[in-house]
């Protein structure tokens, strides 16, 4: 068996595990390989989970953490947000299809001893694929408190509703801030992306509403400029502009005040049809107050992709593809204009191909268990046989080397769950959604 340990620094943990399995390496050798790859090995503790629908699974966490079911019986539950009056709201897209059955729930009657919500209230329903939501309160004027708003991005529109403390339903019709394209290729060709994601951020001296819109395909020349972009506008929808292009499907986005005097971070998915090992999925710092990213930045899609943590400047998406029956090439169309891949802004970190990173959160608390770390929910490959994703990973903002934080969502090719959204509710605890089983988990330190 001939190999060099230094080459392992270019491997993903999944590849290291496959390597170790192939050669039946002992546990201590496996640990050495993980170390050489820059991966911190740790023993995870199993936690049996029994759901009300009869399904059981075992989720594995670090020894100083535990997990339980906080809410269940939902559908395709996605992302969460805390309202100005400290209530937890969560979106539900209902299923994988394009539908208008989505909802927004309020999670209530929290029991700190059992870690469960005893009440779930429907705040909005009959929504077209609500992925996430955000709150914003206008500055006070003339001694009067500012109006609060709840923002709900749908496939075809961006809505905002007036929000008042204690509301269990909107008190007035929504304002429509933007319209979005609502068609594209089917899932066979990498899919058109139904979700839109919003976040409010204080960047460069003003509050901006930021929206990501996914592509209509796996790799194509888009007709609408807003596809595969990050856009910005005032909180009332005025002065919209495209800040960045080339983001195929940036579903998770968060503004982190503790990094770079306020940094905007996003997860992003690479193209599907390059095979099972490329391209890597990406995690970018799209902008920050300390290190502004030039407006009009391009992150490479549809003609560039990442391998080994870097944009591949020698091989392009437009090159011949591997014969891959899993991801057929989309119908022929006008070829995209090749972007100069070396001009892509530096990536913060990358994940194995088809990991499908979604929710992210940065913990800046003083609790040493999570302080200074990002958690990212890897939703998992659309074809389980690929095996990547289906876990929550942790990495710190300095080394940016991931390690498993929660596993057990994929066992021997069988999908047990798909992690999605992360919401911190205390220094050492957070909620995690599973949009396969309609479950919200509560994870906290012992």
C-alpha positions in Angstrom: 0.0 0.0 0.0 1.8 3.1 -1.2 0.5 6.6 -0.3 1.8 9.8 1.1 0.2 11.3 4.2 0.5 14.8 2.8 -1.8 13.9 -0.1 -4.5 13.1 2.5 -4.8 16.8 3.3 -6.7 17.1 0.0 -9.3 14.4 0.9 -12.7 14.9 2.4 -13.6 12.8 5.5 -15.9 10.6 3.4 -13.0 9.8 1.1 -10.7 9.0 4.1 -13.3 6.6 5.5 -13.7 4.9 2.2 -9.9 4.6 2.0 -9.7 3.1 5.5 -12.6 0.7 4.8 -11.1 -0.5 1.5 -7.8 -1.6 3.2 -9.4 -2.7 6.5 -7.2 -0.3 8.5 -7.2 -0.5 12.3 -8.9 2.2 14.3 -5.6 3.9 15.4 -4.4 4.1 11.8 -7.8 5.6 10.8 -7.2 8.3 13.5 -3.8 9.1 12.0 -5.4 9.4 8.5 -8.0 11.8 9.9 -5.4 13.8 11.6 -3.3 14.0 8.4 -6.4 15.2 6.5 -6.8 18.0 9.0 -9.9 16.4 10.6 -10.4 16.3 14.3 -11.5 12.8 15.2 -13.8 12.5 18.1 -16.1 9.7 19.4 -19.8 10.5 19.0 -22.3 9.2 21.5 -25.5 7.4 20.2 -28.9 8.7 21.1 -31.9 6.5 20.2 -34.9 8.5 18.9 -38.4 7.2 18.7 -40.9 9.3 16.7 -44.6 9.3 17.1 -45.1 8.0 13.6 -43.4 4.7 14.6 -40.1 5.5 13.0 -36.9 5.1 15.0 -33.3 6.2 14.4 -30.1 6.7 16.3 -28.4 10.1 16.1 -24.8 10.5 17.3 -23.5 13.6 19.0 -20.4 14.7 21.0 -20.4 13.2 24.5 -21.2 16.5 26.2 -24.4 17.0 24.2 -27.8 15.4 24.2 -30.9 15.5 21.9 -34.6 15.1 22.0 -37.7 15.7 19.8 -39.0 19.2 20.5 -41.9 19.1 17.9 -43.1 16.6 15.3 -46.0 15.8 13.1 -45.1 18.6 10.7 -44.4 18.3 6.9 -41.3 19.7 5.1 -40.3 21.9 8.0 -37.4 24.2 7.0 -36.0 27.4 8.7 -36.7 29.2 12.0 -36.5 32.8 13.3 -37.2 34.6 16.5 -39.7 37.4 16.5 -39.3 40.7 18.2 -41.4 39.4 21.1 -39.2 36.3 21.4 -41.4 33.7 19.9 -40.1 31.1 17.5 -41.5 30.9 14.0 -40.8 28.2 11.5 -41.6 27.6 7.8 -43.0 24.4 6.3 -42.9 23.8 2.5 -45.3 20.8 2.8 -43.5 18.5 0.3 -40.9 18.4 -2.5 -43.2 19.5 -5.2 -44.1 22.9 -6.4 -47.2 23.6 -4.3 -49.1 26.3 -2.5 -49.7 24.3 0.7 -46.8 25.8 2.7 -47.3 27.3 6.1 -45.6 29.4 8.8 -46.0 28.1 12.4 -45.5 29.6 15.8 -43.9 27.2 18.3 -45.3 27.8 21.7 -45.7 26.5 25.3 -42.0 25.6 25.7 -41.2 23.2 28.5 -37.6 23.6 29.5 -37.6 20.4 31.5 -38.7 18.1 28.7 -37.3 20.3 25.9 -40.6 20.2 24.0 -43.2 22.6 22.5 -46.7 21.8 23.6 -48.4 24.1 21.2 -48.1 24.8 17.5 -50.1 27.6 15.9 -50.5 28.2 12.2 -49.6 31.9 11.5 -49.9 31.7 7.7 -51.0 29.0 5.3 -51.6 28.4 1.5 -48.1 29.7 0.7 -46.0 28.8 -2.3 -42.9 27.0 -1.0 -41.9 29.3 2.0 -38.3 28.4 2.7 -37.3 30.9 5.4 -38.4 34.1 7.1 -37.0 37.1 8.8 -38.1 39.9 11.1 -37.2 43.6 11.1 -38.3 46.5 13.3 -38.1 50.0 12.0 -36.3 52.7 14.0 -38.4 54.6 16.5 -39.6 58.0 15.5 -41.0 60.8 17.5 -40.9 58.7 20.7 -43.1 56.1 19.0 -41.7 52.5 18.6 -41.0 51.5 15.0 -43.3 49.1 13.2 -42.1 45.4 13.0 -42.4 43.3 9.9 -42.2 39.6 9.0 -40.7 38.8 5.6 -41.7 35.6 3.8 -40.0 34.8 0.5 -42.0 32.6 -1.8 -41.2 31.0 -5.2 -42.8 33.8 -7.1 -42.9 36.8 -4.7 -41.3 38.4 -1.7 -43.9 39.4 0.9 -43.8 41.3 4.1 -46.6 41.6 6.7 -46.9 44.0 9.6 -46.1 42.2 12.9 -47.3 43.2 16.3 -46.4 41.5 19.6 -48.6 38.6 20.3 -50.0 38.3 16.8 -51.2 34.8 15.9 -52.1 35.9 12.4 -51.3 38.9 10.2 -53.5 41.9 11.0 -53.4 43.3 7.4 -52.7 42.1 3.8 -49.1 41.7 2.8 -46.9 44.1 0.8 -45.4 42.6 -2.3 -41.7 43.7 -2.4 -40.5 41.8 -5.4 -41.5 39.2 -8.1 -39.4 36.3 -9.1 -39.3 33.8 -12.1 -41.3 30.7 -11.2 -40.5 28.1 -13.8 -37.5 26.0 -14.9 -36.3 22.5 -15.8 -37.4 19.5 -13.8 -35.4 17.6 -11.2 -34.1 15.2 -13.8 -31.7 17.9 -15.0 -30.6 19.4 -11.7 -33.9 21.0 -11.0 -35.1 24.6 -10.9 -34.9 26.0 -7.5 -38.1 26.7 -5.8 -36.7 28.5 -2.7 -35.8 32.1 -2.0 -33.9 33.1 1.2 -34.0 36.4 3.0 -31.9 38.0 5.7 -31.6 41.6 7.1 -28.1 42.9 7.7 -26.3 46.1 8.8 -23.7 46.5 6.1 -21.8 49.6 5.2 -23.7 52.0 7.4 -27.3 50.9 6.5 -29.8 48.1 6.9 -30.4 46.1 3.8 -32.7 43.3 2.9 -30.8 40.6 1.1 -32.3 37.9 -1.0 -30.8 34.8 -2.7 -32.6 33.3 -5.8 -31.5 29.9 -7.1 -30.9 29.0 -10.7 -33.5 27.5 -13.1 -31.2 24.6 -14.1 -28.1 22.6 -13.4 -25.8 24.5 -15.8 -27.2 26.9 -18.4 -27.3 30.4 -19.7 -30.1 32.1 -17.7 -32.6 34.4 -19.3 -33.5 36.4 -16.2 -30.6 38.3 -14.6 -32.0 37.7 -11.0 -31.4 33.9 -11.3 -28.5 32.5 -9.3 -27.8 35.8 -7.6 -27.7 37.8 -4.3 -29.8 40.9 -4.5 -30.2 43.7 -2.0 -32.8 46.3 -1.4 -34.1 48.7 1.3 -36.3 47.1 4.0 -39.3 48.5 2.2 -38.3 46.9 -1.1 -36.9 50.1 -2.7 -33.6 50.5 -4.5 -33.1 46.9 -5.5 -29.7 45.9 -7.0 -27.9 42.7 -7.8 -24.8 42.4 -5.6 -23.4 39.1 -6.8 -24.0 36.5 -9.5 -22.9 32.9 -10.1 -24.5 31.4 -6.9 -26.3 28.3 -8.2 -28.4 27.7 -5.1 -27.5 29.6 -2.0 -30.2 28.4 0.4 -28.7 29.1 3.8 -27.7 32.7 4.7 -26.9 34.5 7.9 -25.5 37.8 9.0 -22.9 37.3 11.8 -22.1 40.5 13.8 -19.2 38.9 15.6 -17.1 38.3 12.5 -15.4 41.2 10.5 -17.5 43.8 12.2 -20.5 42.1 10.7 -20.2 39.5 7.9 -22.8 38.0 5.6 -22.3 34.2 5.1 -24.1 31.7 2.8 -24.0 28.1 1.8 -24.1 27.2 -1.9 -24.6 24.1 -3.9 -22.5 23.2 -7.0 -23.8 21.6 -10.2 -24.9 18.0 -10.3 -24.0 16.7 -13.7 -20.2 16.5 -13.2 -20.5 13.1 -11.6 -20.4 11.9 -8.0 -17.1 13.5 -6.9 -17.3 17.0 -8.3 -17.9 19.9 -7.8 -17.5 20.7 -4.1 -20.3 22.6 -2.4 -19.2 25.9 -1.1 -19.5 28.3 1.9 -18.8 32.0 1.2 -18.5 35.2 3.2 -20.4 37.2 0.6 -19.7 40.6 2.2 -18.6 42.2 5.5 -18.1 45.6 7.0 -14.4 45.0 7.7 -13.6 43.5 4.2 -16.2 44.6 1.7 -16.6 42.4 -1.4 -16.9 44.5 -4.6 -20.4 44.8 -5.9 -20.9 42.7 -9.0 -18.8 39.9 -7.7 -19.2 36.6 -9.5 -19.0 33.2 -7.8 -18.5 31.2 -11.0 -21.6 29.3 -11.9 -22.5 28.1 -14.5 -19.0 27.8 -16.0 -16.6 27.4 -13.0 -16.6 24.9 -10.1 -14.6 24.1 -7.0 -12.2 21.1 -6.4 -9.9 20.7 -3.5 -11.0 24.0 -2.0 -10.2 26.0 -5.1 -11.9 27.1 -8.3 -10.7 24.8 -11.1 -9.1 27.1 -13.6 -8.0 24.3 -15.9 -11.3 22.4 -16.3 -14.6 24.0 -17.0 -18.2 22.9 -16.7 -18.4 23.4 -20.5 -15.8 20.6 -21.0 -16.9 17.1 -21.8 -18.6 15.4 -18.9 -18.1 12.0 -17.4 -20.6 9.4 -18.6 -22.8 9.4 -15.5 -26.2 7.8 -15.5 -27.2 9.4 -12.3 -27.1 13.0 -13.5 -27.9 13.3 -17.2 -26.8 16.5 -19.0 -29.6 19.0 -19.5 -31.1 19.6 -23.0 -28.8 21.6 -25.2 -29.1 25.3 -25.2 -27.0 28.4 -25.9 -23.6 27.8 -24.2 -22.8 30.1 -21.2 -20.0 32.6 -21.6 -17.0 31.2 -19.8 -16.1 33.2 -16.7 -12.5 33.7 -15.6 -12.4 31.3 -12.6 -9.5 33.0 -10.9 -11.6 36.1 -10.3 -14.0 34.2 -8.0 -13.8 35.6 -4.4 -12.0 33.4 -2.0 -14.1 30.6 -0.6 -14.5 30.3 3.2 -14.6 26.5 3.2 -16.0 23.7 1.0 -17.9 20.5 1.4 -17.8 17.1 -0.4 -19.7 17.1 -3.7 -23.5 16.7 -3.3 -23.4 17.4 0.5 -26.1 20.0 -0.1 -25.3 22.5 2.7 -28.4 24.4 3.9 -28.8 26.0 7.4 -25.8 27.6 9.1 -25.2 29.3 12.4 -22.2 30.9 14.1 -21.9 30.5 17.9 -20.1 33.5 19.5 -21.1 32.6 23.1 -18.6 32.0 25.8 -19.5 28.4 26.2 -16.4 26.5 25.1 -18.5 23.6 23.7 -19.5 25.7 20.6 -17.9 29.1 21.0 -16.2 30.4 17.9 -17.7 27.7 15.7 -20.1 27.4 12.8 -22.5 24.6 12.5 -23.8 23.7 9.1 -26.6 21.3 8.2 -25.7 19.1 5.3 -29.0 18.1 3.8 -27.5 15.2 1.9 -27.1 14.0 -1.7 -30.4 13.6 -3.7 -29.1 10.1 -4.5 -28.3 8.4 -1.2 -25.9 6.0 -2.9 -23.4 8.9 -3.2 -23.3 9.0 0.6 -22.2 12.6 1.2 -24.0 15.0 3.6 -26.8 13.8 5.9 -25.1 15.2 8.9 -24.4 18.4 10.9 -20.8 19.5 10.8 -18.8 21.9 12.9 -15.8 24.1 12.1 -14.2 27.1 13.7 -13.6 30.4 12.0 -9.8 30.0 12.1 -8.9 26.5 10.8 -12.2 25.9 8.9 -11.7 22.2 9.1 -15.0 20.4 9.6 -15.7 17.6 12.0 -18.9 15.7 12.5 -21.3 17.0 15.1 -24.5 15.0 14.4 -24.6 11.8 12.3 -27.1 9.0 11.9 -29.3 10.6 9.2 -28.0 8.0 6.6 -27.3 4.4 7.6 -26.2 1.8 5.1 -27.8 3.7 2.2 -31.1 4.2 4.1 -32.1 7.8 4.7 -33.3 8.3 8.2 -33.6 12.1 8.1 -32.4 15.3 6.3 -31.1 18.1 8.5 -32.1 21.6 7.4 -32.4 24.7 9.6 -30.5 25.7 12.8 -31.6 28.2 15.4 -29.7 29.0 18.6 -31.9 29.5 21.6 -29.3 29.6 24.4 -25.5 29.8 24.6 -25.2 26.0 24.5 -28.4 24.9 22.8 -30.1 25.0 19.5 -33.0 23.7 17.4 -32.5 21.6 14.3 -35.2 20.9 11.7 -35.5 17.7 9.7 -37.6 18.3 6.6 -37.9 14.6 5.8 -39.8 13.6 8.9 -41.3 17.0 9.8 -39.4 17.0 13.1 -37.7 19.7 15.2 -34.9 18.5 17.4 -33.6 20.2 20.6 -29.8 19.8 21.1 -28.2 21.1 24.3 -25.1 20.5 26.5 -25.5 18.2 29.5 
